[in-house]
């Protein structure tokens, strides 16, 4: 299953951006949407139904991991865990772990939650409420000596123990020390003395089991969604961020695998130099890898990480692929990413180890950014499909590699990614030269530029085409998901069902059909489905 073997198209939409439970009519106002966020509840199933109806058989999501600073899923405190905020609380009520009449109430001290502002999520309020509800559900579950699903929970803990134990311990200690950096914890905990960690497991057993419980229910709910998606011919495109957060279970549990000094603080951090997105570059602040140590261990940590993601999704996008060729190392004392140097990454050694351990993998390389001969060679040697972004196609002349006539079959073409504006937002802010080139190239006056880019992506030779949901809805800059280089105020966009109309679905389906993307290799005909039953 790859762009090289079939034509397909799909939608980029993160779980948190899903709307309320039920599709609603256009006459109902935005304020009917509660001020929560998308989760693993009924709306995920409704969205899959819509994808199938629109003949979009790829659903690309952002990382499912817990978000970190600024609620970014690319700065996670746990690279193999689920974001607890994605758990469907109504599903827990149906299991009897929350009251049968449970309602999502985001009021604080009796004050009702605010109506959504342009569909934006109030993450702190959502987090406070959902953690309280999850705590209540865990107490009910763990406090019942006759709980029929306890054996399944215990099996999960044993099966996923290699990462789950570190995660649960880290979360307990993080709360115990009120979010203080793990390097500042008492030495017995920062340095992971076995006896000290065992005391934490015993003395804070309820808290430890709470975090295990949350991961168990999240996995159960997500795997049900994935099974439903596959049954409806939809394949999930997941995402593995190349880096993890400094304050994370990963760095705490594996300090030798990260480029940390004797004081356990990094001397250099991750980012990218100045580019189209940010004049000062992007200083992400993640710790860098100590690649020789990874090689010495046979890349076991990376193998486990990719294996985990492939157990949750059908295809995996490898974020910042260019970092495996060379990465931008920024001195930790520098406030911006302007000062830094390119440092060699692991190259093919990592991908050879992954293939040897896991077989031929359905991976996608996010190969955007500075292009070099060595990066192009690494992509070719791996055989992985790369990416193209049409919003970046009109920056210069006809040689731009993202222009539709320069695309390749073994590639995924996007109207824009989560780091781009919506197409209408981009076009409104584009330079006069960009706008003119786009209008001439696409033979359009620009009034429906979102549909023009969808059409151009679908028409291209690239095997797979993926569109931002915001572009299908025709949203402007108010629908932007993220702005690279800005640490806060993003990731909170969420759509409402009333914004989606049947005419948009019909138009998208027609574009898909005329360009031969409606029947990828994994989609069975009605006759084949009947024969398989």
Secondary structure, DSSP 4 states (H G I P E B T S, - for coil): --TTT--EEEEE--GGG---SS---TTS-GGGS-S----SSHHHHHHHHHHHHTT--EEE----SPP-GGG-TTS-S-TTS--GGGS-HHHHHHTTSS-TT------BTTBPPPPPBTTB--HHHHHHHHHHHHHHHHHHHHT-TT-TTHHHHHHHHHHTHHHHHHHHHHHHHHHHTTT--GGGS-HHHHTT-HHHHHHHHHHTHHHHHHHHHHHHHHHHHHHHHHHHHHHTT-EEEEEE-S---SSSHHHHH-GGGB-B-TTSSBSEEEEE-S-SS-TT-EEEEEEPB-HHHHHHTTTHHHHHHHHHHHTT-SEEEETTTHHHHEEEEEETT-SSSSS-EEEE--THHHHHHHHHHH-S--EEE---SS--HHHHHHHHHHT-BEEEEGGGTTSSSTT-TTSGGG--SSEEEES--TTSPPHHHHHHHS-HHHHHHHHHHHT--STTHHHHHHHHHHHSS-SEEEEEHHHHHT--GGG----TT--SS-S-----GGG--HHHHHHHHHHHHHTT-SS-TTPPPHHHHHHH-
